[in-house]
Amino acid sequence: MFARINFTTPIIAVLTLSLLLTACQTAQKFVESGDYDGAIAYCINKLRGKKNKKTELVRGLELAFIKAQARDLNTANALAASGRPENWERINSIHRQILARQNKIAPLLPLVSKEGYRANFEFVNISQLEAESRGKAAEYLYSRAEDLLLRADNGDRQAARDAYQLLRDLESRYYKQYKNKDQLLQDALNLGTTHIQFEIENRSNKYLPRDFNDRILALNAADLNSQWRAFHFAPNSSMPVDYRVVFNIWQVDISPERVSERRYVDEKDIQDGWEYVLDERGNVKKDTAGNDIKKPRMICIRAEVLEIFQSKAARLTGTIEIYDAAQNNRIESRELGTEILFENYASTFQGDRRALSTDSRNRIGNSPQPFPQDERMLMQAADRLKPEIRDELRRSRGIL
C-alpha cells in the first residue's frame, strides 16, 4: 500500500487561491468544470518562455495542480482500499497521470510571477507508487489470462482469444517481458485459432479435367487466413479441424459447337452531288439575289452482308457447404455458379462499304476461329470460381 497524503492544509490554501482566479477567466472555467488538467495545460502554455509571468496565471496553475493532485490521490487511495484486484489497472493509470502532470510543471520551477509571487507545488514521490501499481496490474492481467486458458483447454476458443488480448495488454502497457508471457501467448494463439479444411466433391457424374481440383485448391491461404482463422487446402488426416468446407459440384454442362449464318442488307441514304430546283414550268428557280437554287441529290446505297456466328458455352454450378467437424452438422450452404461463353462473329460483304452499319463494319474482316476445347473452358470456369469461393469464405458467419 502506498503512503497517504494529508490535504487539510492545502485545502485552506485552495479556498484562499480561489478568490484570486477572477483575473484568469479561461483557467477558472476549466477549474470550475472540473477539468484541472485542462487548466494546467492552458496556464503552462501561457507561462512557458515568458520572462514576466502574470501572477493570476501562476496562482491559477498552482490552484489547478493542488486540486488535480488531491482528486487523483484520493481516488487512488479509495480504489486501493477496496481490495479489488481489478482496480489496479485504474490505479496505475492515475499514477501515470500524476507523474506526467509533475513532469509538465517541473521545467517551470521555480515559478515566480513578475510581482514576486512564488508558487508552491508539493510533488509526490510517485515512482515507487507507480512501480507498485504497475506490478499488481500486470499480475492481475496475467492471472486472468491463466484462468481463461484453463477454460480454453476445455474447448472454449473465445476464452483463448480473450486471454491473448489480456497478455498483449500486459505487454504493451506494463512489461515487455513478464514471467512466461510469451509461452502463454503462443498457447492462447494455438487454442484460439479455428482450423478449416477445404474439400471438393464432384457430384455431377460428368468428367472434369485432371487439374480442375488443383486449380480450385490453389486458393491463396494468405488471402483467407486471419489472426484466428487457418484454412487448409491439402488433405491432412492427422490434423484436427474445427470446420469442413465442401465445394460440391452438382452440374457440368457443355453446349454443342454451334455455327449459324445470317444474310442481311444494310442501306443508307447519302448525298451524291447537287441538283437544281425547278419551278412548275421546268425552269431553274432563283433566290432573291438572282442565284440558281440547288439542293443535295440523295441516293440509296446498299451492302449485302454474310455473317457467320460461332458459339459454345460451359456452365458449372455447385454449393459451398460448411460443416461443424465435431458433429458433422451442416451449418451453412450457398449456391455458386459460373458460365464461360465463346462467341465469334465473322462477316464478309458485297456492295458499297459506306452502307455498312457500325456493328457490321466492326465484324468485317474477322475470320472463323477454332472452338475452344471442353477442358480449357472448364479450367476457365475454375479460375472464375476461385474469387467467388474466396469471397464466400470471407463472408461466412458460420465459421467462428
C-alpha positions as semicolon CSV with decimal commas, in nm:
position;residue;x (nm);y (nm);z (nm)
1;M;0,000;0,000;0,000
2;F;0,128;0,347;-0,076
3;A;0,152;0,647;0,160
4;R;-0,149;0,870;0,226
5;I;-0,119;1,248;0,189
6;N;-0,275;1,492;0,439
7;F;-0,459;1,761;0,240
8;T;-0,605;1,961;0,533
9;T;-0,351;2,244;0,499
10;P;-0,366;2,262;0,117
11;I;-0,747;2,286;0,132
12;I;-0,720;2,615;0,323
13;A;-0,482;2,739;0,054
14;V;-0,727;2,630;-0,212
15;L;-1,007;2,839;-0,061
16;T;-0,779;3,142;-0,048
17;L;-0,643;3,094;-0,401
18;S;-0,992;3,051;-0,546
19;L;-1,061;3,418;-0,477
20;L;-0,762;3,516;-0,689
21;L;-0,868;3,337;-1,006
22;T;-1,106;3,606;-1,129
23;A;-0,831;3,766;-1,339
24;C;-0,774;3,438;-1,523
25;Q;-1,119;3,366;-1,666
26;T;-1,023;3,084;-1,901
27;A;-0,830;2,886;-1,640
28;Q;-1,114;2,948;-1,394
29;K;-1,366;2,797;-1,636
30;F;-1,152;2,484;-1,663
31;V;-1,126;2,454;-1,286
32;E;-1,497;2,517;-1,226
33;S;-1,586;2,242;-1,474
34;G;-1,351;2,000;-1,300
35;D;-1,104;1,993;-1,590
36;Y;-0,799;2,063;-1,377
37;D;-0,554;1,924;-1,628
38;G;-0,710;2,148;-1,892
39;A;-0,644;2,447;-1,666
40;I;-0,287;2,328;-1,612
41;A;-0,225;2,291;-1,985
42;Y;-0,371;2,637;-2,050
43;C;-0,161;2,808;-1,784
44;I;0,160;2,629;-1,883
45;N;0,108;2,733;-2,245
46;K;0,069;3,098;-2,136
47;L;0,363;3,090;-1,895
48;R;0,619;2,892;-2,092
49;G;0,901;3,108;-2,223
50;K;0,764;3,432;-2,069
51;K;1,006;3,642;-1,865
52;N;0,736;3,849;-1,691
53;K;0,486;3,593;-1,570
54;K;0,138;3,709;-1,472
55;T;0,052;3,644;-1,112
56;E;-0,302;3,529;-1,192
57;L;-0,162;3,258;-1,424
58;V;0,093;3,146;-1,165
59;R;-0,176;3,124;-0,898
60;G;-0,415;2,957;-1,141
61;L;-0,160;2,687;-1,222
62;E;-0,089;2,636;-0,853
63;L;-0,460;2,601;-0,771
64;A;-0,534;2,361;-1,059
65;F;-0,235;2,146;-0,961
66;I;-0,345;2,123;-0,598
67;K;-0,698;2,025;-0,698
68;A;-0,583;1,770;-0,955
69;Q;-0,335;1,607;-0,718
70;A;-0,590;1,589;-0,438
71;R;-0,852;1,435;-0,663
72;D;-0,620;1,174;-0,813
73;L;-0,452;1,067;-0,490
74;N;-0,783;1,042;-0,307
75;T;-0,926;0,833;-0,591
76;A;-0,622;0,605;-0,597
77;N;-0,636;0,563;-0,217
78;A;-1,004;0,471;-0,231
79;L;-0,954;0,219;-0,512
80;A;-0,664;0,054;-0,333
81;A;-0,860;0,040;-0,005
82;S;-1,141;-0,153;-0,177
83;G;-0,910;-0,453;-0,208
84;R;-1,037;-0,543;-0,557
85;P;-0,754;-0,668;-0,784
86;E;-0,928;-0,537;-1,097
87;N;-0,877;-0,181;-0,968
88;W;-0,500;-0,191;-1,011
89;E;-0,518;-0,105;-1,380
90;R;-0,710;0,213;-1,297
91;I;-0,478;0,293;-1,006
92;N;-0,171;0,260;-1,228
93;S;-0,332;0,485;-1,489
94;I;-0,386;0,750;-1,220
95;H;-0,025;0,719;-1,101
96;R;0,099;0,769;-1,457
97;Q;-0,126;1,072;-1,489
98;I;0,023;1,223;-1,172
99;L;0,375;1,153;-1,300
100;A;0,301;1,316;-1,636
101;R;0,148;1,620;-1,465
102;Q;0,451;1,672;-1,241
103;N;0,686;1,632;-1,538
104;K;0,499;1,909;-1,723
105;I;0,539;2,153;-1,437
106;A;0,895;2,064;-1,331
107;P;1,066;2,259;-1,615
108;L;0,894;2,581;-1,497
109;L;1,028;2,563;-1,141
110;P;1,097;2,776;-0,954
111;L;0,784;2,959;-1,071
112;V;0,779;3,326;-0,965
113;S;0,544;3,592;-1,103
114;K;0,654;3,941;-1,207
115;E;0,507;4,072;-0,878
116;G;0,724;3,826;-0,684
117;Y;0,462;3,560;-0,603
118;R;0,632;3,218;-0,572
119;A;0,409;2,918;-0,641
120;N;0,436;2,614;-0,418
121;F;0,400;2,270;-0,578
122;E;0,412;1,970;-0,346
123;F;0,529;1,688;-0,572
124;V;0,456;1,333;-0,469
125;N;0,730;1,069;-0,496
126;I;0,517;0,881;-0,741
127;S;0,779;0,649;-0,894
128;Q;0,759;0,394;-0,615
129;L;0,378;0,403;-0,611
130;E;0,362;0,367;-0,989
131;A;0,602;0,071;-0,985
132;E;0,389;-0,100;-0,720
133;S;0,059;-0,047;-0,902
134;R;0,216;-0,146;-1,235
135;G;0,333;-0,477;-1,089
136;K;-0,008;-0,551;-0,937
137;A;-0,192;-0,455;-1,257
138;A;0,034;-0,686;-1,459
139;E;-0,019;-0,968;-1,209
140;Y;-0,396;-0,921;-1,234
141;L;-0,393;-0,946;-1,615
142;Y;-0,158;-1,244;-1,604
143;S;-0,375;-1,427;-1,352
144;R;-0,691;-1,362;-1,555
145;A;-0,517;-1,491;-1,868
146;E;-0,417;-1,811;-1,686
147;D;-0,778;-1,869;-1,576
148;L;-0,906;-1,814;-1,929
149;L;-0,651;-2,057;-2,071
150;L;-0,779;-2,326;-1,836
151;R;-1,122;-2,278;-1,995
152;A;-0,963;-2,277;-2,339
153;D;-0,808;-2,618;-2,268
154;N;-1,165;-2,746;-2,244
155;G;-1,256;-2,617;-2,589
156;D;-1,355;-2,253;-2,528
157;R;-1,183;-2,078;-2,819
158;Q;-1,320;-1,736;-2,723
159;A;-1,159;-1,769;-2,379
160;A;-0,824;-1,827;-2,551
161;R;-0,872;-1,516;-2,765
162;D;-0,962;-1,310;-2,458
163;A;-0,651;-1,441;-2,281
164;Y;-0,440;-1,346;-2,581
165;Q;-0,568;-0,988;-2,570
166;L;-0,505;-0,960;-2,196
167;L;-0,146;-1,076;-2,242
168;R;-0,098;-0,829;-2,526
169;D;-0,229;-0,552;-2,297
170;L;0,015;-0,662;-2,028
171;E;0,299;-0,649;-2,283
172;S;0,211;-0,306;-2,426
173;R;0,112;-0,129;-2,104
174;Y;0,325;-0,278;-1,828
175;Y;0,613;-0,515;-1,908
176;K;0,753;-0,631;-2,238
177;Q;0,899;-0,936;-2,065
178;Y;0,695;-1,091;-1,783
179;K;0,721;-1,443;-1,643
180;N;0,633;-1,695;-1,919
181;K;0,406;-1,449;-2,102
182;D;0,546;-1,540;-2,444
183;Q;0,464;-1,908;-2,397
184;L;0,114;-1,825;-2,278
185;L;0,066;-1,602;-2,582
186;Q;0,156;-1,891;-2,809
187;D;-0,075;-2,124;-2,617
188;A;-0,360;-1,871;-2,650
189;L;-0,295;-1,835;-3,021
190;N;-0,298;-2,212;-3,072
191;L;-0,610;-2,271;-2,863
192;G;-0,796;-1,975;-3,008
193;T;-0,735;-2,049;-3,377
194;T;-1,012;-2,208;-3,582
195;H;-0,887;-2,465;-3,836
196;I;-1,089;-2,510;-4,154
197;Q;-1,040;-2,791;-4,406
198;F;-1,147;-2,718;-4,766
199;E;-1,256;-3,005;-4,993
200;I;-1,405;-3,054;-5,342
201;E;-1,666;-3,316;-5,432
202;N;-1,768;-3,381;-5,794
203;R;-2,131;-3,500;-5,776
204;S;-2,219;-3,414;-6,135
205;N;-2,136;-3,757;-6,284
206;K;-1,950;-3,563;-6,551
207;Y;-1,584;-3,567;-6,642
208;L;-1,367;-3,289;-6,507
209;P;-1,009;-3,218;-6,618
210;R;-0,742;-3,384;-6,410
211;D;-0,608;-3,048;-6,289
212;F;-0,951;-2,896;-6,216
213;N;-0,938;-2,963;-5,841
214;D;-0,580;-2,842;-5,819
215;R;-0,679;-2,516;-5,988
216;I;-0,956;-2,457;-5,732
217;L;-0,736;-2,567;-5,442
218;A;-0,474;-2,313;-5,547
219;L;-0,666;-2,055;-5,344
220;N;-0,412;-1,839;-5,163
221;A;-0,439;-1,926;-4,794
222;A;-0,271;-1,595;-4,709
223;D;-0,572;-1,414;-4,857
224;L;-0,809;-1,607;-4,630
225;N;-0,615;-1,665;-4,309
226;S;-0,660;-1,418;-4,028
227;Q;-0,537;-1,400;-3,670
228;W;-0,793;-1,658;-3,560
229;R;-0,867;-1,850;-3,883
230;A;-0,639;-2,100;-4,058
231;F;-0,754;-2,257;-4,386
232;H;-0,609;-2,584;-4,511
233;F;-0,637;-2,695;-4,873
234;A;-0,419;-3,006;-4,870
235;P;-0,562;-3,323;-4,710
236;N;-0,408;-3,383;-4,367
237;S;-0,584;-3,653;-4,169
238;S;-0,353;-3,612;-3,871
239;M;-0,455;-3,252;-3,806
240;P;-0,775;-3,194;-3,605
241;V;-1,006;-2,943;-3,773
242;D;-1,299;-2,743;-3,641
243;Y;-1,488;-2,697;-3,968
244;R;-1,509;-2,867;-4,307
245;V;-1,589;-2,657;-4,612
246;V;-1,704;-2,866;-4,908
247;F;-1,748;-2,731;-5,259
248;N;-1,999;-2,972;-5,413
249;I;-2,015;-2,961;-5,794
250;W;-2,367;-3,061;-5,893
251;Q;-2,393;-2,978;-6,261
252;V;-2,148;-2,953;-6,552
253;D;-2,297;-2,865;-6,893
254;I;-2,113;-2,801;-7,218
255;S;-2,320;-2,696;-7,516
256;P;-2,262;-2,823;-7,872
257;E;-2,046;-2,616;-8,104
258;R;-2,292;-2,403;-8,295
259;V;-2,239;-2,224;-8,629
260;S;-2,512;-2,010;-8,779
261;E;-2,523;-1,795;-9,092
262;R;-2,725;-1,482;-9,150
263;R;-2,762;-1,269;-9,459
264;Y;-2,890;-0,917;-9,435
265;V;-2,872;-0,587;-9,620
266;D;-2,751;-0,256;-9,482
267;E;-2,890;0,052;-9,659
268;K;-2,813;0,418;-9,621
269;D;-2,914;0,741;-9,798
270;I;-2,613;0,956;-9,884
271;Q;-2,559;1,279;-10,077
272;D;-2,432;1,240;-10,432
273;G;-2,376;1,591;-10,564
274;W;-2,638;1,862;-10,624
275;E;-2,941;1,921;-10,845
276;Y;-3,126;2,236;-10,945
277;V;-3,470;2,317;-10,812
278;L;-3,722;2,367;-11,092
279;D;-4,046;2,558;-11,095
280;E;-4,376;2,431;-11,244
281;R;-4,263;2,540;-11,595
282;G;-3,941;2,341;-11,572
283;N;-3,721;2,647;-11,523
284;V;-3,447;2,674;-11,259
285;K;-3,568;2,868;-10,960
286;K;-3,382;3,179;-10,846
287;D;-3,329;3,315;-10,498
288;T;-3,381;3,685;-10,412
289;A;-3,026;3,763;-10,524
290;G;-3,088;3,605;-10,866
291;N;-2,876;3,294;-10,799
292;D;-2,984;2,945;-10,908
293;I;-3,134;2,739;-10,624
294;K;-2,974;2,397;-10,566
295;K;-3,046;2,108;-10,331
296;P;-2,846;1,794;-10,235
297;R;-2,901;1,495;-10,460
298;M;-2,962;1,182;-10,236
299;I;-2,907;0,824;-10,344
300;C;-2,961;0,494;-10,162
301;I;-2,658;0,270;-10,132
302;R;-2,662;-0,097;-10,028
303;A;-2,430;-0,363;-9,895
304;E;-2,525;-0,729;-9,865
305;V;-2,363;-0,888;-9,556
306;L;-2,294;-1,255;-9,487
307;E;-2,245;-1,308;-9,113
308;I;-2,115;-1,629;-8,954
309;F;-2,175;-1,662;-8,578
310;Q;-1,996;-1,924;-8,368
311;S;-2,096;-2,005;-8,009
312;K;-2,023;-2,252;-7,733
313;A;-2,092;-2,241;-7,358
314;A;-1,975;-2,423;-7,048
315;R;-2,184;-2,398;-6,730
316;L;-2,083;-2,517;-6,387
317;T;-2,298;-2,494;-6,072
318;G;-2,247;-2,613;-5,717
319;T;-2,279;-2,528;-5,350
320;I;-2,044;-2,422;-5,074
321;E;-2,138;-2,615;-4,760
322;I;-1,987;-2,561;-4,415
323;Y;-1,993;-2,839;-4,155
324;D;-1,914;-2,845;-3,787
325;A;-1,640;-3,107;-3,789
326;A;-1,716;-3,234;-3,440
327;Q;-2,087;-3,308;-3,503
328;N;-2,077;-3,319;-3,884
329;N;-2,376;-3,083;-3,887
330;R;-2,423;-2,859;-4,189
331;I;-2,441;-2,503;-4,061
332;E;-2,432;-2,302;-4,383
333;S;-2,493;-2,355;-4,755
334;R;-2,470;-2,119;-5,053
335;E;-2,510;-2,176;-5,426
336;L;-2,231;-2,087;-5,666
337;G;-2,215;-2,099;-6,043
338;T;-2,044;-1,960;-6,348
339;E;-2,070;-1,971;-6,726
340;I;-1,793;-1,948;-6,984
341;L;-1,909;-1,822;-7,325
342;F;-1,724;-1,844;-7,654
343;E;-1,870;-1,620;-7,925
344;N;-1,717;-1,514;-8,254
345;Y;-1,856;-1,316;-8,547
346;A;-1,701;-1,332;-8,893
347;S;-1,853;-1,129;-9,180
348;T;-1,800;-1,051;-9,547
349;F;-1,999;-0,817;-9,773
350;Q;-2,073;-0,722;-10,130
351;G;-2,173;-0,375;-10,233
352;D;-2,089;-0,026;-10,112
353;R;-1,882;-0,025;-9,789
354;R;-2,029;0,313;-9,698
355;A;-2,368;0,149;-9,640
356;L;-2,238;-0,072;-9,357
357;S;-2,365;-0,009;-9,004
358;T;-2,116;0,036;-8,722
359;D;-2,176;-0,322;-8,597
360;S;-2,135;-0,467;-8,945
361;R;-1,818;-0,266;-9,010
362;N;-1,663;-0,393;-8,681
363;R;-1,719;-0,754;-8,783
364;I;-1,599;-0,729;-9,142
365;G;-1,261;-0,896;-9,181
366;N;-1,297;-1,127;-8,881
367;S;-1,242;-1,490;-8,968
368;P;-1,390;-1,806;-8,812
369;Q;-1,193;-1,930;-8,508
370;P;-1,126;-2,280;-8,375
371;F;-1,370;-2,373;-8,097
372;P;-1,209;-2,397;-7,750
373;Q;-1,173;-2,747;-7,608
374;D;-1,407;-2,857;-7,329
375;E;-1,119;-2,896;-7,082
376;R;-0,996;-2,544;-7,147
377;M;-1,341;-2,394;-7,084
378;L;-1,380;-2,589;-6,760
379;M;-1,041;-2,469;-6,638
380;Q;-1,152;-2,113;-6,716
381;A;-1,462;-2,183;-6,508
382;A;-1,236;-2,295;-6,221
383;D;-1,038;-1,970;-6,243
384;R;-1,358;-1,767;-6,238
385;L;-1,498;-1,956;-5,940
386;K;-1,191;-1,909;-5,720
387;P;-1,258;-1,544;-5,623
388;E;-1,626;-1,625;-5,562
389;I;-1,532;-1,910;-5,330
390;R;-1,280;-1,688;-5,154
391;D;-1,542;-1,417;-5,100
392;E;-1,792;-1,668;-4,965
393;L;-1,538;-1,800;-4,714
394;R;-1,452;-1,448;-4,604
395;R;-1,818;-1,355;-4,556
396;S;-1,915;-1,673;-4,373
397;R;-2,066;-1,613;-4,031
398;G;-2,089;-1,983;-3,958
399;I;-1,716;-2,015;-3,901
400;L;-1,642;-1,885;-3,552
